[in-house]
Amino acid sequence: MGEALIAAEQRQEQAALCRLLLHYTASPFAPYAWMRGCPPWSQGLRVAVHCGEEAEGIDFLYELPFGMLPAAIPGALAQVVSGLQLYSSSKVKDVMGMNHVRLDVEKIPSVPLGEGAQAVEVLRQLAEVYEEGEEGEPFLLGFLMRPAHSLRLYVNSPERKVWGVDVPLPRTGPGLLGAVQSPGYLNNPHLHRPSDDPHADVLIDLSDY
């Protein structure tokens, strides 16, 4: 069962991180390190990272505090996966098959943003004006790449709960994306199933859409 993002500031920050990380999923952000998603969480910003070859390696779920500049997060995580110890081994636990690590904010060094990251940050802020709904509520809160070419989208429901919507990447066409963006369609209780994902209140499987 997910822990809802109660504060509007949390939802805005989570959605901003989600938009930023879309630029980092197609190529490694550090040697042999790939961004795999950013599922929403009420106590901080979580980023899923795969370290190693695509079919092997280790999956991590790093947790950072709210309030960090989203554009600074890839640089901080690049230092972590490169060997900088920003956490205690006692803080590592399993979450959804990933090694969950809560990073120590006081040990996270300041990393100057590169020109590209600065540009992305400016463009992201400009894009937010058009991506948010009429009430200022973000729709897409996070995402997580799943096995079998499946993508889990964490979206904001009309009741401000988090829905985890699974879509098949090979068949994500306009019709499916239209269904994902339709609260009326997703609000069908026959599509809902209990969540075993701590980042979502309800799971909706659209793999056979």
MARBA-827886 format. One record per residue (C-alpha): x, y, z; residue in three letters. Coordinates in nm, 2 decimals. Layout:
N
{xx:X; yy:Y; zz:Z; residuo:ALA}
...
# end
This chain:
209
{xx:0.00; yy:0.00; zz:0.00; residuo:MET}
{xx:0.15; yy:0.33; zz:-0.10; residuo:GLY}
{xx:0.21; yy:0.63; zz:0.13; residuo:GLU}
{xx:0.02; yy:0.91; zz:-0.04; residuo:ALA}
{xx:0.20; yy:1.24; zz:-0.12; residuo:LEU}
{xx:-0.02; yy:1.45; zz:0.11; residuo:ILE}
{xx:0.15; yy:1.79; zz:0.07; residuo:ALA}
{xx:0.11; yy:1.97; zz:-0.26; residuo:ALA}
{xx:0.47; yy:2.07; zz:-0.24; residuo:GLU}
{xx:0.57; yy:1.70; zz:-0.23; residuo:GLN}
{xx:0.36; yy:1.63; zz:-0.54; residuo:ARG}
{xx:0.51; yy:1.92; zz:-0.73; residuo:GLN}
{xx:0.86; yy:1.82; zz:-0.64; residuo:GLU}
{xx:0.80; yy:1.45; zz:-0.73; residuo:GLN}
{xx:0.65; yy:1.54; zz:-1.06; residuo:ALA}
{xx:0.95; yy:1.77; zz:-1.14; residuo:ALA}
{xx:1.19; yy:1.49; zz:-1.07; residuo:LEU}
{xx:0.99; yy:1.26; zz:-1.29; residuo:CYS}
{xx:1.00; yy:1.50; zz:-1.58; residuo:ARG}
{xx:1.38; yy:1.55; zz:-1.53; residuo:LEU}
{xx:1.47; yy:1.18; zz:-1.52; residuo:LEU}
{xx:1.29; yy:1.11; zz:-1.85; residuo:LEU}
{xx:1.61; yy:1.25; zz:-2.00; residuo:HIS}
{xx:1.83; yy:1.00; zz:-1.83; residuo:TYR}
{xx:1.66; yy:0.66; zz:-1.90; residuo:THR}
{xx:1.80; yy:0.61; zz:-2.25; residuo:ALA}
{xx:2.17; yy:0.62; zz:-2.17; residuo:SER}
{xx:2.38; yy:0.56; zz:-1.85; residuo:PRO}
{xx:2.42; yy:0.86; zz:-1.62; residuo:PHE}
{xx:2.75; yy:0.71; zz:-1.49; residuo:ALA}
{xx:2.96; yy:0.41; zz:-1.62; residuo:PRO}
{xx:2.73; yy:0.10; zz:-1.61; residuo:TYR}
{xx:2.46; yy:0.29; zz:-1.42; residuo:ALA}
{xx:2.11; yy:0.34; zz:-1.55; residuo:TRP}
{xx:1.81; yy:0.53; zz:-1.42; residuo:MET}
{xx:1.52; yy:0.29; zz:-1.39; residuo:ARG}
{xx:1.25; yy:0.52; zz:-1.24; residuo:GLY}
{xx:1.14; yy:0.74; zz:-0.95; residuo:CYS}
{xx:0.84; yy:0.59; zz:-0.77; residuo:PRO}
{xx:0.66; yy:0.84; zz:-0.55; residuo:PRO}
{xx:0.71; yy:0.83; zz:-0.17; residuo:TRP}
{xx:0.59; yy:1.05; zz:0.11; residuo:SER}
{xx:0.91; yy:1.06; zz:0.30; residuo:GLN}
{xx:1.15; yy:1.16; zz:0.03; residuo:GLY}
{xx:1.26; yy:1.13; zz:-0.33; residuo:LEU}
{xx:1.33; yy:0.78; zz:-0.45; residuo:ARG}
{xx:1.53; yy:0.69; zz:-0.76; residuo:VAL}
{xx:1.57; yy:0.34; zz:-0.89; residuo:ALA}
{xx:1.91; yy:0.26; zz:-1.04; residuo:VAL}
{xx:2.05; yy:-0.05; zz:-1.22; residuo:HIS}
{xx:2.42; yy:-0.09; zz:-1.19; residuo:CYS}
{xx:2.60; yy:-0.34; zz:-1.42; residuo:GLY}
{xx:2.51; yy:-0.50; zz:-1.75; residuo:GLU}
{xx:2.15; yy:-0.49; zz:-1.86; residuo:GLU}
{xx:2.07; yy:-0.86; zz:-1.79; residuo:ALA}
{xx:2.28; yy:-0.87; zz:-1.47; residuo:GLU}
{xx:2.40; yy:-0.63; zz:-1.21; residuo:GLY}
{xx:2.23; yy:-0.50; zz:-0.90; residuo:ILE}
{xx:1.92; yy:-0.28; zz:-0.86; residuo:ASP}
{xx:1.92; yy:0.00; zz:-0.60; residuo:PHE}
{xx:1.64; yy:0.23; zz:-0.48; residuo:LEU}
{xx:1.81; yy:0.54; zz:-0.35; residuo:TYR}
{xx:1.62; yy:0.78; zz:-0.12; residuo:GLU}
{xx:1.70; yy:1.15; zz:-0.10; residuo:LEU}
{xx:1.54; yy:1.42; zz:0.11; residuo:PRO}
{xx:1.27; yy:1.66; zz:-0.03; residuo:PHE}
{xx:1.41; yy:2.00; zz:-0.11; residuo:GLY}
{xx:1.70; yy:1.90; zz:-0.33; residuo:MET}
{xx:1.72; yy:2.07; zz:-0.67; residuo:LEU}
{xx:1.61; yy:1.79; zz:-0.91; residuo:PRO}
{xx:1.89; yy:1.87; zz:-1.16; residuo:ALA}
{xx:2.15; yy:1.81; zz:-0.89; residuo:ALA}
{xx:2.03; yy:1.45; zz:-0.81; residuo:ILE}
{xx:2.19; yy:1.27; zz:-1.11; residuo:PRO}
{xx:2.53; yy:1.42; zz:-1.02; residuo:GLY}
{xx:2.49; yy:1.31; zz:-0.66; residuo:ALA}
{xx:2.39; yy:0.96; zz:-0.76; residuo:LEU}
{xx:2.68; yy:0.94; zz:-1.01; residuo:ALA}
{xx:2.92; yy:0.99; zz:-0.71; residuo:GLN}
{xx:2.74; yy:0.72; zz:-0.51; residuo:VAL}
{xx:2.75; yy:0.45; zz:-0.78; residuo:VAL}
{xx:3.12; yy:0.55; zz:-0.85; residuo:SER}
{xx:3.21; yy:0.45; zz:-0.49; residuo:GLY}
{xx:3.14; yy:0.75; zz:-0.27; residuo:LEU}
{xx:2.99; yy:0.62; zz:0.06; residuo:GLN}
{xx:2.69; yy:0.84; zz:0.15; residuo:LEU}
{xx:2.51; yy:0.59; zz:0.37; residuo:TYR}
{xx:2.55; yy:0.34; zz:0.65; residuo:SER}
{xx:2.53; yy:-0.03; zz:0.56; residuo:SER}
{xx:2.27; yy:-0.06; zz:0.84; residuo:SER}
{xx:2.03; yy:0.15; zz:0.64; residuo:LYS}
{xx:2.02; yy:-0.09; zz:0.34; residuo:VAL}
{xx:1.70; yy:-0.30; zz:0.31; residuo:LYS}
{xx:1.50; yy:-0.48; zz:0.04; residuo:ASP}
{xx:1.21; yy:-0.30; zz:-0.14; residuo:VAL}
{xx:1.05; yy:-0.47; zz:-0.43; residuo:MET}
{xx:1.37; yy:-0.67; zz:-0.50; residuo:GLY}
{xx:1.59; yy:-0.36; zz:-0.50; residuo:MET}
{xx:1.85; yy:-0.26; zz:-0.24; residuo:ASN}
{xx:1.68; yy:0.04; zz:-0.07; residuo:HIS}
{xx:1.94; yy:0.29; zz:0.05; residuo:VAL}
{xx:1.86; yy:0.61; zz:0.24; residuo:ARG}
{xx:2.13; yy:0.86; zz:0.16; residuo:LEU}
{xx:2.27; yy:1.09; zz:0.43; residuo:ASP}
{xx:2.19; yy:1.44; zz:0.32; residuo:VAL}
{xx:2.47; yy:1.59; zz:0.53; residuo:GLU}
{xx:2.73; yy:1.38; zz:0.33; residuo:LYS}
{xx:2.60; yy:1.47; zz:-0.01; residuo:ILE}
{xx:2.86; yy:1.71; zz:-0.17; residuo:PRO}
{xx:2.75; yy:2.00; zz:-0.38; residuo:SER}
{xx:2.80; yy:1.92; zz:-0.74; residuo:VAL}
{xx:2.81; yy:2.21; zz:-0.99; residuo:PRO}
{xx:2.55; yy:2.17; zz:-1.26; residuo:LEU}
{xx:2.69; yy:2.12; zz:-1.61; residuo:GLY}
{xx:2.56; yy:2.33; zz:-1.90; residuo:GLU}
{xx:2.33; yy:2.06; zz:-2.02; residuo:GLY}
{xx:2.17; yy:2.01; zz:-1.67; residuo:ALA}
{xx:2.13; yy:2.38; zz:-1.63; residuo:GLN}
{xx:1.94; yy:2.40; zz:-1.97; residuo:ALA}
{xx:1.72; yy:2.10; zz:-1.87; residuo:VAL}
{xx:1.64; yy:2.27; zz:-1.54; residuo:GLU}
{xx:1.53; yy:2.59; zz:-1.71; residuo:VAL}
{xx:1.33; yy:2.41; zz:-1.98; residuo:LEU}
{xx:1.16; yy:2.19; zz:-1.71; residuo:ARG}
{xx:1.04; yy:2.49; zz:-1.52; residuo:GLN}
{xx:0.90; yy:2.65; zz:-1.83; residuo:LEU}
{xx:0.73; yy:2.33; zz:-1.93; residuo:ALA}
{xx:0.56; yy:2.29; zz:-1.59; residuo:GLU}
{xx:0.33; yy:2.58; zz:-1.66; residuo:VAL}
{xx:0.17; yy:2.38; zz:-1.95; residuo:TYR}
{xx:0.20; yy:2.03; zz:-1.80; residuo:GLU}
{xx:0.00; yy:2.09; zz:-1.48; residuo:GLU}
{xx:-0.37; yy:2.06; zz:-1.47; residuo:GLY}
{xx:-0.62; yy:2.35; zz:-1.42; residuo:GLU}
{xx:-0.59; yy:2.31; zz:-1.04; residuo:GLU}
{xx:-0.21; yy:2.31; zz:-1.04; residuo:GLY}
{xx:-0.20; yy:1.94; zz:-0.97; residuo:GLU}
{xx:0.06; yy:1.73; zz:-1.15; residuo:PRO}
{xx:-0.06; yy:1.41; zz:-1.32; residuo:PHE}
{xx:0.25; yy:1.20; zz:-1.37; residuo:LEU}
{xx:0.42; yy:1.15; zz:-1.03; residuo:LEU}
{xx:0.68; yy:0.88; zz:-1.11; residuo:GLY}
{xx:0.76; yy:0.58; zz:-1.32; residuo:PHE}
{xx:0.95; yy:0.25; zz:-1.28; residuo:LEU}
{xx:1.07; yy:0.01; zz:-1.55; residuo:MET}
{xx:0.95; yy:-0.34; zz:-1.48; residuo:ARG}
{xx:1.04; yy:-0.68; zz:-1.61; residuo:PRO}
{xx:0.90; yy:-0.82; zz:-1.94; residuo:ALA}
{xx:0.91; yy:-0.48; zz:-2.12; residuo:HIS}
{xx:0.65; yy:-0.32; zz:-1.88; residuo:SER}
{xx:0.65; yy:0.03; zz:-1.75; residuo:LEU}
{xx:0.47; yy:0.13; zz:-1.43; residuo:ARG}
{xx:0.34; yy:0.49; zz:-1.43; residuo:LEU}
{xx:0.26; yy:0.64; zz:-1.10; residuo:TYR}
{xx:-0.03; yy:0.89; zz:-1.16; residuo:VAL}
{xx:-0.22; yy:1.13; zz:-0.94; residuo:ASN}
{xx:-0.59; yy:1.02; zz:-0.90; residuo:SER}
{xx:-0.88; yy:1.26; zz:-0.86; residuo:PRO}
{xx:-0.88; yy:1.17; zz:-0.49; residuo:GLU}
{xx:-0.51; yy:1.25; zz:-0.46; residuo:ARG}
{xx:-0.42; yy:0.89; zz:-0.43; residuo:LYS}
{xx:-0.13; yy:0.73; zz:-0.62; residuo:VAL}
{xx:-0.23; yy:0.48; zz:-0.89; residuo:TRP}
{xx:0.03; yy:0.25; zz:-1.03; residuo:GLY}
{xx:-0.06; yy:0.18; zz:-1.39; residuo:VAL}
{xx:0.13; yy:-0.09; zz:-1.58; residuo:ASP}
{xx:0.16; yy:-0.04; zz:-1.96; residuo:VAL}
{xx:0.34; yy:-0.26; zz:-2.22; residuo:PRO}
{xx:0.62; yy:-0.06; zz:-2.38; residuo:LEU}
{xx:0.60; yy:-0.23; zz:-2.72; residuo:PRO}
{xx:0.23; yy:-0.14; zz:-2.76; residuo:ARG}
{xx:0.21; yy:0.21; zz:-2.59; residuo:THR}
{xx:0.02; yy:0.39; zz:-2.87; residuo:GLY}
{xx:-0.22; yy:0.69; zz:-2.87; residuo:PRO}
{xx:-0.52; yy:0.48; zz:-2.76; residuo:GLY}
{xx:-0.34; yy:0.34; zz:-2.45; residuo:LEU}
{xx:-0.20; yy:0.67; zz:-2.36; residuo:LEU}
{xx:-0.54; yy:0.83; zz:-2.39; residuo:GLY}
{xx:-0.68; yy:0.57; zz:-2.15; residuo:ALA}
{xx:-0.40; yy:0.64; zz:-1.90; residuo:VAL}
{xx:-0.49; yy:1.01; zz:-1.91; residuo:GLN}
{xx:-0.86; yy:0.94; zz:-1.86; residuo:SER}
{xx:-0.96; yy:0.94; zz:-1.49; residuo:PRO}
{xx:-1.30; yy:0.81; zz:-1.60; residuo:GLY}
{xx:-1.14; yy:0.50; zz:-1.75; residuo:TYR}
{xx:-0.89; yy:0.44; zz:-1.48; residuo:LEU}
{xx:-1.15; yy:0.49; zz:-1.21; residuo:ASN}
{xx:-1.32; yy:0.17; zz:-1.31; residuo:ASN}
{xx:-1.31; yy:-0.05; zz:-1.00; residuo:PRO}
{xx:-1.29; yy:-0.37; zz:-1.21; residuo:HIS}
{xx:-0.94; yy:-0.26; zz:-1.32; residuo:LEU}
{xx:-0.82; yy:-0.20; zz:-0.97; residuo:HIS}
{xx:-0.63; yy:-0.46; zz:-0.77; residuo:ARG}
{xx:-0.47; yy:-0.45; zz:-0.42; residuo:PRO}
{xx:-0.12; yy:-0.30; zz:-0.43; residuo:SER}
{xx:0.19; yy:-0.49; zz:-0.33; residuo:ASP}
{xx:0.39; yy:-0.19; zz:-0.43; residuo:ASP}
{xx:0.47; yy:0.05; zz:-0.14; residuo:PRO}
{xx:0.47; yy:0.34; zz:-0.37; residuo:HIS}
{xx:0.11; yy:0.30; zz:-0.50; residuo:ALA}
{xx:-0.23; yy:0.28; zz:-0.33; residuo:ASP}
{xx:-0.39; yy:0.09; zz:-0.62; residuo:VAL}
{xx:-0.25; yy:-0.11; zz:-0.91; residuo:LEU}
{xx:-0.40; yy:-0.10; zz:-1.26; residuo:ILE}
{xx:-0.28; yy:-0.35; zz:-1.52; residuo:ASP}
{xx:-0.32; yy:-0.23; zz:-1.88; residuo:LEU}
{xx:-0.09; yy:-0.49; zz:-2.03; residuo:SER}
{xx:-0.38; yy:-0.64; zz:-2.24; residuo:ASP}
{xx:-0.53; yy:-0.31; zz:-2.34; residuo:TYR}
# end
